[in-house]
Amino acid sequence: MSEYSNSIYADYGKIARGMKMYFKISQPAMYATIKLIQFMARGVKAKFFDKDITENFTKFLKETGGDYSIFRVPFKESDTREAAIGNIKNYLDKAGVKYCILESVNDEDKAVHVSIARKDEQKFNVMFTDYIKANLTSDKELNSNDLINLTNGKTTIVSVPDAALDVMKNALTETKVNFAELPDLIPDDGEKQLRVATADLNTTKQCYESYKHSLIKNASADVTESVTGVPDMKIYSEDDYLNTARRSPDEYMESASDEIKAQVAEFEQLEATEAEKAMQKWDMEIQDSRNVNCQALRGNMAFSEISIDKETLVDRHDINAQLEQRFPNFFFCTVPGTMGEQTLMLPKNQVFAVNDEDKARYVAFVNNQKPAKLWVKGEPDGGTTYKTGKELFKKFDKHGNNAELTRNISKALEAAPVPKAAPVK
């Protein structure tokens, strides 16, 4: 173990020095990348990953200056991973995209994770659209490309919760709305996407509002509050849809199977060197909301965005500063309407400073399905007050979301012909 530890830390020092010298990325992004390399190295030691992965990935980092994105590219249940990798590589090579195929971290996940040079993202989006159309739709679905031909490319993508999908499809059929279901690029994000004729967008909105009203009408008194928290239907651009497949390094590592996590965790107790401790401090910095990491979380439907006023929710209550001193990797703020009794605890890499307004504020992202980490009257509550991020979301101002939605609707309603449309059912 000691020999392995020394080898890993020697590599850290070399990688960190190289990053600082050559890479033009933020320190938090650099830290996330080094954590990913550490994860890969431990996977090699545990014999889950191929021994060449760390070398291939660090070579990719040097060629891209460390400026990259990770996408989850799904493949059919009937395909083997090896065959899928070969197929995906052909698409990437033909598109001229610089990439590195990452190791599989979960045999149950029928997808290949690919790191992409950020400068090639536009090429990748075109390629990804073609790949989805050719590989993730059945013969029946391919016939529904008539929707795009029928509307001369004037279609709009909408996103609805998983639970609403069947009801919406029935409602759209009954109201004679032309629609098609799109492949779900991230099955566990709680959302499904449909393509509809732009001319039928208002009818589609009315169908969804009827769905929400029916939930409230039929709900018993004790669940009415949770029903009223059903999210609005979202309007997507073509790129928004493709961006649902975007993954952060942390999300890629978190998707690992329990077996891999357990094996890799054996190396978590190694004594950190001073160089690594310095790198860990990078994760304590709040990034600007214009940072690409903020945009990636904004496009991740597994998270909801909340707005946090600095003066009233952070500075006004001393407990926030006290808790941050104890837990420097976390951000603390008061939950609105609780008179300072409830304090939200979030990793700093999920919080971003907004610097383009008169009043200082933050935007932060909470996981829709996981319990919110909370302190109540100075004590941790263990996830009992808000059992999901969606419950917590209702307590906060949704500032900024409406502007984003308006921009997306405007783009959708322009209804320009789509030369390479996303796949449809």
N, C-alpha and C positions, 0 to 999 in steps of 0.2 A: 504493500500500500504506500509506503514511504517513497519508494522509487517511482511509482506512478505519480504520486503527488508532485514530486520534484519535476518530473517531465512535463506535466500539465502546466505548472506555474512558470516554467521556463518558456513554454509556448505562449502563455498569456503575455509575458513581458515582451516577447518578440512581436506578437500580434498587436499589442497596445501601442508600442513604439511606431510600428508601421502605419497604424491607423492615424495616429496623431500627426505623422509626417506627410502622409499622402491623401488621407480621406477628408473630403469636404462635407462632413455630416455632423449633426449635433452630437454632443456628448451623450445624451440619453439614447439616441439611436445607436451610437457606438457601443454603449453598454449592453443594449439589447442584443446586438450582434455578437458580442463576446460571450454573453450568456448562452446564445445559440451554439456557438463553437464549443463551449464547455459541455453542453448537453450532447453534442455529437461525439465528442471525445469520450465521454463517459459511456455512451451507447456502444462505441467501438470496444472499449474495455470490457463491457458486459456481453460482448459478442452478439449484440442485436444488429449493429450496423456494419457495413462494409468498411474495411480499414482505410480505404482511399477517400472516404467522404470528406474528412476534415481538410485533406490536401486539395481536393477538387473545389471545395467551397471557398477556402482561403484564396485559391487562384482566381476564382470568380470574383471575389471581393476586390482583389487588386486590379482586375481588368475593368471593373465598374466603379472604382473609387468608393466602394462601400455603399453606393446609392442604388438600392434595389427594393423590390416588392416581392411578396410571396402570394401566390394564388393556389387555390385548391381546384384542381381540374378533375371532375368526376369521370368515371367510365362505367360502361354497362356491367350489370351483375354477371352476365355470362362471360365476360372477358377476364383473362388472367392479368395480374399486375404487369408481368413481363411484356405481354402483348400490348397492353395499354401504353406502357412507357415507350415502346418502339413506335407506336402510332403517333403519340403526342410529340415525340422528337421529330418525326417527319414534318409535322405541321410547323413546329418551331423553326426548324432548319430552313424550310421553304420561305418562311416569313422573314428570315434574317434577324431573328431575335437572339440576343445573348442570354443564356440561361444556365442554370444548374439544377438538376433533378435532386430533390431532397429524399432522404430515406423514408420508407414507410414506418409510421409509428403506431399503426393500429390495423391489424389484418381485417377487422370488421368494416373499416372505412374504404369503400370502393372509390378511391380517388388518389391522384398523384399530386403531391405538393411540389410546385416549381418556383424557384427564385428567378426573378426577371430583372434585367437591367432597367431602371426606371426610365431611362431615355428611350427605351424600346416599347413602352407601354401602349402607345397608339398602334404600333404594328401588332402587338400581342392581342389587343382588343379585336382587331379585324380578324386575326387568326382564330381567336377564341370563339367568335361568332360563327365562323365557318365550321369549326370543330364541333360545336354544340349542335348545329343544324344537321351535320352529317352523321354524328355518332350518338347523340342522346335522345333521338326521336324515333318512334316506331314508324312503320309504313303508314299507319293511319294518321299519325301526327304530321308526317311529311305532306300528306294530301291537303292538310289544312293550311298550307302555304297559300292556298287560294285566298285566304283572308287578306294577305298583303297585296296580292294581285287585284282583288276585288276593290280595294280601297286606294289603289295606286300608291301604296306605301304609307298612306295616312292612318297610322295606328298609334296607339298610346299604351304604355305598360302601366298597370296598376298592381299594387301589392296589398294583400289582405292577410289577416291572421289565419293560421292553419284551420282553426275551428270554423271559420266562415267559408272555406273554399267550396264545399259541396252545396251549401245553401246559395251562394252567389252563382255558381254554375247553373243551378236550377232556375234561379230568378232571371238570369240573363237569357236563358233558353226561352222561358215563358214570355219575356218582353221582346223577343226576337232581336236581341243584340248580337251582332257578330263578334265572337270572341274565340280565344285559343289559350289553353294552359301552357305555360312555359316550363321547361325543366327546372327543378329546384336545385340550385347550385350549392346551397348549404342547408341540408335537411333539418338541422337542429336549431335554426334561427327563429323558428316560430312564425315564418311568413311564407306565403306562396304568391307567385306572380301570374297575372293574366294579361294577354294582349287583347285590346278591344279596338274596334273602329273608332277613330277620334270623333266622328260624328255622333257616336253613341255614348260619349264620355259622361254627359249629364245624366242620362238614363242609368248608367252604371253607378254613378254617385247616389242616385235616388234608391237604387236597389240595396246599396250598402247601408244607407241610413235606415231603410225599412228593416233590414236585418238587425241593426242596433236597437231600434225601437221595439222589435218583437222580443228581444232578449229581456229588456226592462219590463215589458208588459207581462211576460210569462214567468218572471223570476219571483221567488218567494221573498218575503220581507228581509230575511237575514242575509240574503246574498245580493240584494239590489245594489248596494254600494260598489261591490266588485264588478258588477255588470256595467255600471255607468262608466267604468274605467276602460272599456273596450276602445282600443286605439282607432284613430281615423284611418280611412283608406289612403294610401300614399300613391303619388304619381311619380313614375320613374322615367328617366331618360334611358336611352340604350346603354350608355356608359354606367349609369346607376345600377342597372340590372347586372352587368358584368362585374361591377365592383362588389356585389354581394359575395363573390368568391375570394375577395381579398382577405388575407390572413396576416396578422402580426406574428413576429417570432414567438411571443408568449402564447398566442392562440395555437400555433403549430405544435409547440411543446406540450401544451395542456391537452391536446387531442390524443396524446399517447395512451396506449392501453395501460391498464393497471399493472400488468406484468412488467412492462418496460419502465414505468414510473418507479416501481418497487426496486428494480435492479439498479437503476440510475441513482436512486436515493441513497444507496449504500456509500456513495462517494461524496455525499453532501456535507459530511462532518469533517472534511479535511480542513486543516488550519489554513486560513487565507494569508497570502503574502501582503506586504504593504502596498504593492502595486495593485492587487485585486481590491483591497480595501478602498484605495483611492478611486478605482473604477466604480465601486458600489455607490459611492457618494453621488455619481452622476445621476442616478435614478431619483435623487432627492430634489432635483430641480424641476420647477413648474415650467413647461414649455409654452410657447406662444400658440394661440388658437389657429394661426395660419400655417402651423407646422403640418407636414404630411401625415404625421401620426394621428392628429386630431381629425383630419379628413377621412382617414381609414376607419376610425371608430364611428364617425358620423355616418359612414356608408354601411356599417355593420348592424344589421337589423336585430342582432341579439342584445343590443344596448339601446337605452333611451338617454337622450341628452337633457340635462337640467341646467338651469342658470342660477348662479350663486352671487349675490351682491356682497362685495368685499366688506363694506362698512357695517352693514346690519347683521350679516350672517357669519362673518369671520372675526373682524376686529372688535366688535362690541362685547364679546364673551371671552373672558380670560381662559376658560377651560380649553379652548381651541389651541392656544399657544402652549399651554401646559402639556396637553396630550402630544402635540407635535414634538416637544422636547424629548418625550419618552419614546416616541415612534417616528423618527425623522424621515422614514420612507413614505409616510402617510400624510394626507391632507385632512384637516378637520374643519367642519362648519356646523352651525346650528341648523336644525331642521325648522323651517318656517312654521309659525303658529304654535310652537311648543314652549314659549317663554324661556328658552335657554335650557330646558331640561333634557332635550334629545340632541345628541351630537353625532353627525354622520362621519364615518371613517372611510376614506377612499385611498387607494394607491395613487401616488403622485403622477404616475404615468397615465392615469385616466382623468387628469385635471389639467386645464389649459387656461392661460390668462388671456383676456380680451383687452387689447390695447388701442382699439380704434373708436372708443366711445368716451363721453365726458365723465361717466361714472364708472369707477373701477369694478370689474366683475370677473367671474370665472365661468367657464362651461365645463361640465363634468359628465361622465358617462357611467350609468349604473346598469348592471346585468339584469335583464328583464326577468330571468327565471330563478336567480339565486337570492338567498336572504341578504338584506342590506346589513353591513357591519355598523352597529350602533352602540353608543354609550348613553345610558339613561341615568341622570343624576350622578354622573361620574363613574358609573359601573357598566361593564360590557353586558349587553342584554342577550347575547348568544343567538341572535337572529330571530327572536320571537315577536318583536314589535311589527316589523315589515317582512313578511315571509318571502317576498319577491321584490326585485327592483321596480316592477310595475306598480306595486302598492306605494312605494316610496315616491315614485315619479309624480303622483297626484298632489303631493305636498309642495312641490316646487313650481316656480314660474317657468313656463316653457318659452321664455324669450329667445328669439332667433329662429325657432323652428318654423314659424309662419312665413318668415321672409324666404327661407330655403324652399318651403313648399310652393310659394308663389312663383319663385324662379323656375322650379321644375314644371309647374303647370304651364307657365308661359312657353317654355321650350316645347312641351308636348303639344300645345295648341297651335304652334307654328305649323306642325304637321307637314314638314318638308319630306319629300320622298326619301326613303331609307334605302340606299343602294345595297347594303348587306344587312338584312334584317336578322334579328335574333330568331332562334327556332320557335316554332309554334306547334300546338296540338290541333 
